[in-house]
Amino acid sequence: MHPLYQVSFHHHALLLSLNGKQALGEYFLAETYPTWYDQKCHYYTSHPILSAALGIDVRPNAAGQRLHRDDKMYHTWHSDATATGWTKGRDNGFGVFVPGIKTTIENGATRLVPGSHLWGDDRGADPNSDDIVYAEMDVGEAAFMLASTFHGGSTNNSKDENRLIYALFMCKGTLRTEFAMFLEYPAEVVKGWSKELQARLGWKISSPNCGMVDMRDPSFLLDDNFDPEAPNVDVDLD
């Protein structure tokens, strides 16, 4: 992250209370799957889970983000659907953004590229395109975005406004391990194990940025003298 970004993870209660969040999750991300046991077919539904919940405080002069898709963390492949349109099951996540203050172009409103959720993987997004729209919002409003949509926070060009945004992200319930490895093998158990084994158990991010803790690689928690303050770095940089 840019040095002028400050990130906090203490807003879960507010974000989880968003009206309609559960319904959105079920509509866009729930999946029912058939599987056979002998000659009888059974149907199982996987419900979405919380992927991330955070507050982002974008300070004056903080540089904007590159346009990107949030589903990059899952190495998602996209087929072009501009001719056929969106179909249920295409996306594996979404985000909801709630402003802590009035969000404007000047103080860094998030840029979005309409229709980019239908694009294939043969192109990126032009940051100078006239098609870009800004998620300008008043307090009490919210913005919804599929994880396949190209977007990025803008530069905060205001003199004295911190753009505070609360963000909640959900993903498909199947995007996790079969066993809850962090509970099966918690930090106090794996501290003395090799770095390679720790990584296989999830104590290392999956590039570019999946599996973070406080916006950093979770392995820092295995150090008895770890610094609880998250550094101002962007784990997503090339």
C-alpha positions in Angstrom: 0.0 0.0 0.0 1.0 3.6 -0.4 2.7 5.1 2.7 -0.1 7.5 3.2 -2.7 4.7 3.4 -3.8 3.6 6.9 -5.7 0.4 7.2 -7.7 -0.8 10.2 -9.6 -4.1 10.7 -12.0 -3.1 13.6 -15.2 -2.4 11.6 -16.5 -5.9 11.2 -19.7 -5.3 13.2 -20.7 -2.3 11.1 -20.0 -4.1 7.8 -21.7 -7.3 8.7 -24.9 -5.4 9.5 -25.3 -4.1 6.0 -28.9 -4.5 4.8 -29.1 -6.9 1.9 -25.6 -8.3 2.3 -26.7 -11.8 2.9 -29.1 -11.7 0.0 -26.5 -10.4 -2.3 -24.1 -13.1 -1.2 -26.6 -15.9 -1.8 -27.6 -14.6 -5.3 -24.2 -14.0 -6.7 -22.0 -16.5 -4.9 -24.0 -19.5 -3.5 -23.6 -22.7 -5.5 -25.5 -25.9 -5.5 -23.5 -28.9 -6.8 -24.6 -32.5 -7.6 -22.5 -35.4 -6.5 -23.2 -39.1 -6.7 -22.9 -41.8 -4.0 -23.4 -45.1 -5.7 -26.5 -44.6 -7.8 -28.1 -41.8 -5.8 -27.5 -38.1 -6.6 -27.2 -35.7 -3.7 -27.2 -31.9 -3.9 -25.1 -29.7 -1.7 -25.1 -25.9 -1.4 -22.0 -23.9 -0.5 -22.8 -20.5 0.9 -20.5 -17.4 0.6 -18.1 -16.4 3.3 -16.5 -13.2 4.4 -13.2 -12.7 2.6 -12.1 -9.4 4.0 -13.5 -6.5 6.1 -11.5 -3.4 6.6 -11.6 0.4 6.9 -9.3 2.3 4.5 -8.2 5.9 5.4 -6.8 7.5 2.3 -5.0 10.6 3.3 -4.4 13.8 1.2 -1.8 13.3 -1.5 -2.0 9.5 -1.3 -1.4 8.1 -4.8 -4.2 6.3 -6.6 -4.2 2.5 -7.3 -3.6 0.8 -10.6 -6.8 -0.5 -12.2 -7.1 -4.1 -11.3 -9.6 -6.9 -10.6 -10.0 -8.2 -7.0 -10.4 -11.8 -8.1 -6.7 -11.8 -9.2 -5.9 -13.3 -5.8 -7.7 -16.5 -6.8 -5.9 -16.6 -10.2 -9.4 -16.4 -11.9 -9.6 -17.0 -15.6 -12.1 -14.8 -17.5 -13.8 -15.7 -20.8 -15.2 -12.9 -22.9 -18.9 -12.5 -22.2 -19.6 -9.1 -23.9 -21.8 -10.8 -26.5 -23.7 -13.2 -24.2 -23.9 -11.1 -21.0 -23.3 -12.0 -17.4 -24.4 -15.4 -16.1 -24.9 -16.6 -12.6 -21.8 -18.4 -11.2 -19.4 -16.4 -13.4 -18.0 -14.5 -10.4 -16.3 -15.8 -7.3 -16.5 -12.6 -5.2 -17.9 -9.1 -4.7 -17.2 -6.0 -2.7 -19.4 -3.5 -0.9 -18.1 0.0 -0.1 -19.6 2.3 2.5 -18.2 5.9 2.8 -17.2 7.2 6.2 -17.3 10.7 4.7 -18.7 12.2 1.5 -16.6 10.6 -1.2 -15.7 12.8 -4.2 -13.4 12.7 -7.2 -11.2 15.3 -5.4 -10.7 13.2 -2.3 -10.1 9.9 -4.2 -13.3 8.2 -5.1 -12.9 4.7 -6.5 -12.7 4.5 -10.3 -14.7 1.7 -12.0 -14.8 0.5 -15.6 -18.4 -0.3 -16.5 -18.8 -3.6 -18.3 -15.3 -4.8 -17.6 -16.7 -7.7 -15.5 -17.6 -9.2 -18.9 -14.2 -8.9 -20.4 -11.9 -11.8 -21.2 -8.2 -12.0 -20.1 -6.9 -10.6 -23.4 -7.0 -7.0 -22.3 -6.5 -4.7 -19.3 -8.1 -1.4 -18.5 -6.9 2.0 -19.8 -6.6 4.4 -16.8 -7.2 7.3 -19.1 -10.4 6.0 -20.7 -13.4 8.2 -20.9 -15.6 5.3 -19.9 -14.3 5.3 -16.3 -16.9 6.3 -13.7 -16.3 7.4 -10.1 -18.1 5.9 -7.1 -19.0 9.3 -5.5 -21.2 8.7 -2.5 -22.7 10.5 0.4 -22.6 9.0 3.9 -25.4 6.5 4.1 -25.0 5.3 0.6 -23.1 2.2 -0.6 -21.4 0.9 -3.8 -21.5 -2.7 -5.0 -18.8 -4.2 -7.3 -18.2 -7.7 -8.7 -14.7 -8.9 -8.1 -14.1 -9.2 -11.9 -14.6 -5.5 -12.4 -11.6 -3.4 -13.1 -11.3 -0.6 -10.5 -8.9 1.4 -8.4 -8.8 4.0 -5.7 -8.0 7.5 -7.0 -5.4 10.0 -5.9 -6.6 12.1 -3.0 -6.1 15.6 -4.3 -7.9 17.3 -1.4 -6.0 19.5 1.1 -7.4 18.2 4.3 -9.9 15.3 3.8 -9.1 11.8 4.7 -11.2 9.6 2.5 -12.5 7.0 4.9 -14.1 3.9 3.3 -15.4 0.8 5.0 -15.2 -2.2 2.7 -16.6 -5.7 2.9 -15.6 -8.5 0.5 -17.3 -11.9 0.2 -16.2 -14.9 -1.8 -17.5 -18.3 -2.7 -17.6 -20.7 0.2 -15.5 -23.3 -1.6 -12.5 -21.0 -1.8 -10.8 -22.5 1.3 -9.0 -25.6 2.4 -10.8 -28.9 3.1 -9.6 -28.7 6.8 -9.3 -25.4 8.7 -5.5 -25.6 8.9 -5.0 -22.5 11.1 -7.1 -24.2 13.7 -5.7 -27.7 13.2 -2.1 -26.4 13.3 -2.1 -23.0 15.1 0.8 -20.6 15.5 2.1 -22.1 18.7 2.3 -25.5 17.1 4.1 -24.6 13.9 6.5 -22.0 15.1 9.4 -24.4 15.2 8.6 -26.1 11.9 10.4 -25.5 8.6 9.5 -22.5 6.5 8.5 -24.8 3.7 6.1 -26.8 5.9 4.6 -23.6 7.4 4.0 -22.3 3.8 2.2 -25.5 2.9 -0.1 -25.1 5.9 -1.1 -21.5 4.7 1.4 -19.5 6.7 2.5 -17.7 3.6 0.5 -15.6 1.1 -0.5 -17.0 -2.2 0.8 -14.5 -4.8 -0.3 -11.8 -5.4 -2.2 -11.1 -2.2 -4.4 -14.0 -0.9 -4.2 -15.1 2.7 -3.0 -11.8 4.3 -3.1 -10.6 7.9 -3.0 -6.9 8.4 -2.0 -6.5 4.7 1.1 -8.6 5.1 2.3 -12.2 4.9 0.9 -14.2 7.9 4.3 -15.7 8.8 5.1 -12.6 10.9 2.8 -14.0 13.5 5.2 -16.9 14.0 7.9 -14.6 15.3 7.6 -14.2 19.1 8.8 -10.6 18.8 6.6 -9.6 15.9 5.7 -5.9 15.4 1.9 -5.6 15.9 1.8 -2.4 13.8 1.2 -3.2 10.1 3.9 -1.7 7.8 2.9 0.7 5.0 3.8 -1.6 2.1 1.9 -3.0 -0.8 2.2 -6.8 -1.0 0.6 -6.6 -4.4 3.5 -4.8 -6.1 5.4 -6.6 -8.9 
